């Protein structure tokens, strides 16, 4: 009998890959929201979750973004630092510098702390 491929959860339990966010129906809604973020604007993981109909789903969005399809503007999803600022939430330094480079190329400005203004660069649809 075939056993499904699994990944270890932080708790140590395993779950089948079919249960991973990229295989869940939520992923399509998340990717649709991310695709709608205009150039030079950003949205936080929590904002994307709310717009995708997943209240308090910022972690689900973060997991889905790890497996996002090519061509999706992944760099436009950032972590919330405080109510007015956001930051790059990627732990990998190479990926974080790539995200910053892509955002700066779109005209997003960062302050001396590496944060960006949600008042200036934030996006929410009307």
Secondary structure, 3 states (H helix, E strand, C coil): CCCCCEEECCCCCEEEHHHCHHHCCHHHHHHHHHHHCCCCCEEEHHHHHHHCCCCCCHHHHHHHHHCCCCCCCHHHEEEEEECCEEECCCCCHHHHHHHHHHHHHCCCCECCCCCEEHHHHECCCC
